[in-house]
Amino acid sequence: MARVLFRDVRVFDGSGAERFPAEVLVDGTRIARVVPSPATIDAGDAQVIDGAGATLMPGLVEAHAHVSFTHPVELEDIGRVPPEENTLIAAYNARTLLDCGFTSAYSAGAAKTRLDVVIRNEINAGRLPGPRMRAASPEITSTGGFGDVRQVHLDHHSVEIIADGPVELRRVVRMLAREGVDTIKVNLSGDNATGRRGFSERVAFTDEEVAAIADQARMWGLDLAAHAQAAGAIRSALDHGFRTIYHCAFADEDALDRLEAKKDEIFVAPAVGLPYAMAHNAAEWGFTPEVVAKRGTLAQIERYQRVFREMRKRHIRVLPGGDYGFAWNPIGTNARDFEHFVNLFGYTPREVLRAATEFGGALMGMADELGLVREGYLADLLLVLGDPSADVRLLQDRDNLLAIMKDGAFYKPPNRVAVAA
Ligand SMILES: [Zn+2]
């Protein structure tokens, strides 16, 4: 298989350590050698890329992806998009993520049961450009829970599957396993973003119901991911072995202690990109200051700031990934989350990028082979103009991505290729 030698690059290896000048050899799908300068690697038959001092770093991982979201103003509008259109939009979104340097995407919910599954399968088959994907189920909710948009006189659905009671919930998890999802996404709490005050603090399922979901998911080897704003929902997720816990705006001291106690087993992502964009960039879609105030969006961002500054101190693995896929925060702007981590949560740029790479690889279930520039790791690499480990905003401009490599193959080849010596 092809070999590629990167010369004159500064390696940000994903561990959070400072960049260092090095040469990196890719052999087939993996990184074969990382040699700090001034030592050099014999190019042999390798294609030589002259990095001219650019940064070589691991590909980015989006920790809360909705590849099949169709950029609606309101979540429930996605329910009106037929599966055929939705599939094509999802394919476009997957390509856009890769164009933006996201070589992996951990899905936080599919718009329809088989959408993530078919996109993941087509990417894996090499027929569709896109990131490595962990395919999620639609969001499982209870009657009256977050995502249940039905009215008594109108049986309308959005992106959710509604099930109540242990028996129904087990049936739903079994069906999703049959259809090939990797992750069961459950809305364990409500969400104030719907405009219902106090909804975030409401827990959607009984302990018995969550136990049934979790037990069935474990039996079938599926990941568990929770939408959990309420402290009680966070506790429930932790009690039942959920691996990924999203949002956590209402985490109290006890919930934070419990998250910290399990910090080596779990991943957390606030998905702050969504409320941030709703508050600051969505006026033309009707999110005027009055509407934003009614939805409590600014208060939500303030809660996230308090909670996630605390999680950072406790060394809980918090990952960027911001619910991109709505009209005002489209897929392709995902790298904005890195800036939010710096400005809102007090992360250093290197801490954010570690979360988006090393921790991202672990989130994908590939801790020993994805997310670092290290010998033996998969060659998902970005060649970036400038130093994103000093200024994460550089990653928001895809023109700064000089090259994008996934599995050792260039998806976006560099313009300048030096002739092998
Ligand atoms: Zn989401």
Residues whose N, C-alpha, C, O or C-beta is under 5 A from the ligand:
A	BS01	ZN	A108 D323
